[in-house]
Amino acid sequence: HTEAHAHAMHVHTPCPTPPAHTCTPHTPHSKKLEREARAEEKRRRAEARRRMELTKQAEKKRKEEMRKEEKMQHQVTVWESEILPNWNNADGFMVAKQDIARAKAKSLAMKSGVPTLMRKRVWPLWIQNRLGITREIWEKYVNIAEKAEEERERRQNEKNAREMARGGMMAGGEEKDGGGMMGGADDNDDTKA
């Protein structure tokens, strides 16, 4: 009796099942998780490579800017210590160091221009002022040029206005679109009662 009872209990006792969240290695759910993990790892590596590339680019840009700054500072030093001290306003260069200063100035100017910091000092020396133009003379002619430009603009505007006025009217004073002369009665017709 007990044996039958034990057998009946055994038959009716459900088998333990694993919890729903655990996966065996061969289920579709585990394959999906593996794919997602690989994709996430791939994204993380790509992001790390992108950050590393941005860092390299920033470092390269910083080094290039430092190189340009050093080059510009070197040029300023050359202009201040080797070229300008040998410059003479009377004839452009002092005769004793003329060849060296002229060659260096020409070479530097041809290769990379006159450094911005030096232009205010170099250009007046280089081009000189053989005409003796003073600030007052300069301002006078700038004022004349500005007035001439204003006059030119005024005349152009008047010309444009005349052309537009002519363009809207035909030879007989009638408007181009016919002025209501589409075969019907005119608005000014006296026969209307």
C-alpha positions, 0 to 999 in steps of 0.5 A: 500500500505504501509502495503504491502510494509512493509510486502515485506520489512520484507520478504526480509530483512535477519535475523541477524546471529551471527558472525562466531567466536561465538559458542553456547555451544553445537557446535562441535567446542566448545567441541573441545575447551573444550577438548583442554583446559582440555588437556592443563590444564592436561599438565600444572599440569603434568609439575608442578608436574614434576618440584616439583618432581625435586625440591624435588630430588635436595633438597634431594640430597643437604641434603644427600651431606651435611650429608656426608660432616658432617659425613666426617668432624666428622671422620676427627675430631675423627682421628685428636683429638682422634686417631692420638695424641695417636699413637706412631710410636714405637709400633703403639699406646701408651700403656695408650690409646691403647685400646681406640684408636685401637678400634676407628680406627678399628671401623671407618676404618671398617665402612667407611674407612679412610677419604681421607684427613687423608690417607696420615697421617694414612696409613704410621702409620698403616702399618709402614715401617718395611723394611725401604724402602726409596723413592730411593729404591721404585723408583729403583724397580718401574723402574725395574718393568717398564723395565720388563713390556716393555720386556714382551710386546716386546717378546709378540709382536715378538711372535705374529709377528712370528705366523702371518708370519707362519700362512700366509705360508704353509709347502712347502713355498706356500701361503695358498690360492694356490698362483694362482694354480687354474688349470690355467697357472702360471704367471711365465710360460715360455711357454708364448710367 
